[in-house]
Each structure stands twice: as C-alpha cells, then as structure tokens.
C-alpha cells in the first residue's frame, strides 16, 4: 500500500524559508510523477511543483524562482524547498503521486504552512 507522509510545515515570517518533506512507503522509483499541491480554505487544490520520470519538473508560475522540488530516491523522499516565502503562500501543502502501474492519485495528509507578514 502506498503511503505518503508530509512534514516540515510551520509558521514563518515573510521572506523566510521552509523545507517540506514527503516520505513514501515505497521507493520513489515507482512513481511516474510526484509533487506538491496546496489548498486554502474555500479554494481548489492547485499544483505547486511536480517532478516526473526523467527528471522533468513543472512549477506554478507563482512559485518559479522561489521553490525547488527535489527527490532522494535512496530515502524514498521528495522535498520542496521554499524560499522568499510570501503571505500568499499560506496553505495546506499536500504531497501527491501517481505510480507507474495505475492511474490512482495518492495523497498525503497535508502539512500547514503559514507565512506572516
């Protein structure tokens, strides 16, 4: 069974940094893609950064140049380094993955990121 567990959220001042981690119960080699989404109350969950097979990455325009997604396949973990944080980055951040053998989307439980002005 695939399980994703996020950590690293918290409260930070604007301009600060946080690093989120997403630990997987299976090797990240099994994922066709894995990445981060975020959601604020009353709005849809949106993609922030995704890394796919072959090393391709995609970022939301709002985070380009500030956020970096990376993966450590040996540790079964994907990271989201968030720099120059803004109050509008405040959200619950979710890890999401699709395996190479089915189309199901796997989600973590989410981690809260709050950026104060």
C-alpha positions as a printed NumPy array, in Angstrom:
array([[  0.   ,   0.   ,   0.   ],
       [  1.292,   3.427,  -0.911],
       [  1.505,   5.918,   1.914],
       [  2.788,   9.468,   1.756],
       [  3.642,  11.414,   4.898],
       [  4.414,  15.111,   4.804],
       [  6.403,  17.055,   7.358],
       [  8.205,  20.355,   7.704],
       [  5.336,  22.818,   7.747],
       [  5.078,  25.604,  10.261],
       [  4.921,  29.323,  10.874],
       [  7.492,  31.583,   9.221],
       [  7.835,  35.273,   8.565],
       [  7.625,  36.683,   5.07 ],
       [ 10.951,  36.336,   3.319],
       [ 11.837,  33.217,   5.263],
       [ 12.316,  29.636,   4.16 ],
       [ 10.911,  26.206,   4.884],
       [ 11.644,  22.763,   3.55 ],
       [  8.816,  20.291,   3.259],
       [  9.419,  16.563,   3.11 ],
       [  7.24 ,  13.823,   1.705],
       [  8.253,  10.355,   2.83 ],
       [  6.935,   7.474,   0.772],
       [  6.292,   3.906,   1.931],
       [  7.649,   2.621,  -1.378],
       [ 10.597,   3.557,  -3.494],
       [ 10.107,   6.791,  -5.393],
       [ 11.318,   4.926,  -8.461],
       [  7.775,   3.517,  -8.557],
       [  6.239,   6.906,  -9.225],
       [  5.576,   8.204, -12.702],
       [  5.282,  11.597, -11.061],
       [  5.312,  13.   ,  -7.563],
       [  4.874,  16.52 ,  -6.35 ],
       [  3.257,  19.125,  -4.191],
       [ -0.152,  20.766,  -4.221],
       [ -1.588,  23.384,  -1.915],
       [ -5.024,  24.406,  -0.817],
       [ -6.505,  27.332,   1.047],
       [ -9.987,  27.252,   2.6  ],
       [-12.738,  27.706,   0.071],
       [-10.486,  27.184,  -2.939],
       [ -9.44 ,  24.273,  -5.102],
       [ -6.263,  22.348,  -4.516],
       [ -3.666,  23.519,  -7.027],
       [ -0.371,  22.185,  -8.256],
       [  2.764,  23.84 ,  -6.932],
       [  5.615,  21.679,  -8.195],
       [  5.789,  18.252,  -9.798],
       [  8.702,  16.076, -10.825],
       [  8.237,  13.322, -13.381],
       [ 10.158,  10.365, -14.722],
       [ 13.28 ,  11.521, -16.448],
       [ 13.757,  14.46 , -14.142],
       [ 11.238,  16.792, -15.713],
       [  9.846,  19.388, -13.332],
       [  6.956,  21.796, -13.529],
       [  6.295,  24.742, -11.273],
       [  3.35 ,  27.025, -10.803],
       [  4.146,  30.479, -12.135],
       [  3.608,  31.933,  -8.671],
       [  6.496,  29.946,  -7.183],
       [  9.016,  29.848, -10.024],
       [ 12.412,  31.03 ,  -8.866],
       [ 11.466,  30.63 ,  -5.197],
       [ 10.547,  26.964,  -4.754],
       [ 12.601,  23.92 ,  -5.714],
       [ 11.399,  20.326,  -5.818],
       [ 13.884,  17.507,  -5.436],
       [ 13.827,  13.816,  -4.725],
       [ 16.109,  11.464,  -2.848],
       [ 15.324,   8.022,  -4.215],
       [ 17.531,   6.34 ,  -1.625],
       [ 15.463,   7.864,   1.174],
       [ 12.115,   7.469,  -0.635],
       [ 11.568,  11.16 ,  -0.041],
       [ 10.618,  14.199,  -2.061],
       [ 11.376,  17.694,  -0.845],
       [ 10.035,  21.145,  -1.51 ],
       [ 12.473,  23.9  ,  -0.644],
       [ 10.546,  27.127,  -0.266],
       [ 12.462,  30.394,  -0.184],
       [ 11.378,  34.031,  -0.13 ],
       [  8.038,  32.994,   1.28 ],
       [  5.087,  35.335,   0.954],
       [  1.849,  35.535,   2.937],
       [  0.016,  34.29 ,  -0.147],
       [  1.961,  31.028,   0.124],
       [ -0.036,  30.248,   3.258],
       [ -1.905,  26.994,   2.672],
       [ -2.065,  23.334,   3.496],
       [  0.53 ,  21.59 ,   1.358],
       [ -0.138,  18.071,   0.124],
       [  2.135,  15.501,  -1.401],
       [  0.692,  13.737,  -4.447],
       [  1.936,  10.832,  -6.508],
       [  0.951,   8.539,  -9.343],
       [  2.521,   5.116,  -9.583],
       [  3.802,   3.595, -12.798],
       [  1.231,   0.794, -12.688],
       [ -2.134,   2.511, -12.188],
       [ -3.854,   5.866, -12.605],
       [ -4.836,   6.331,  -8.983],
       [ -3.669,   9.508,  -7.279],
       [ -2.14 ,   9.024,  -3.85 ],
       [ -2.24 ,  11.846,  -1.311],
       [ -0.616,  12.597,   1.983],
       [ -2.469,  14.074,   4.931],
       [ -1.136,  17.582,   4.397],
       [  1.053,  19.971,   6.332],
       [  0.16 ,  23.551,   7.218],
       [  2.39 ,  26.387,   6.081],
       [  1.651,  29.821,   7.474],
       [  3.581,  32.896,   6.364],
       [  3.122,  36.004,   8.466],
       [  3.554,  39.493,   7.078]])
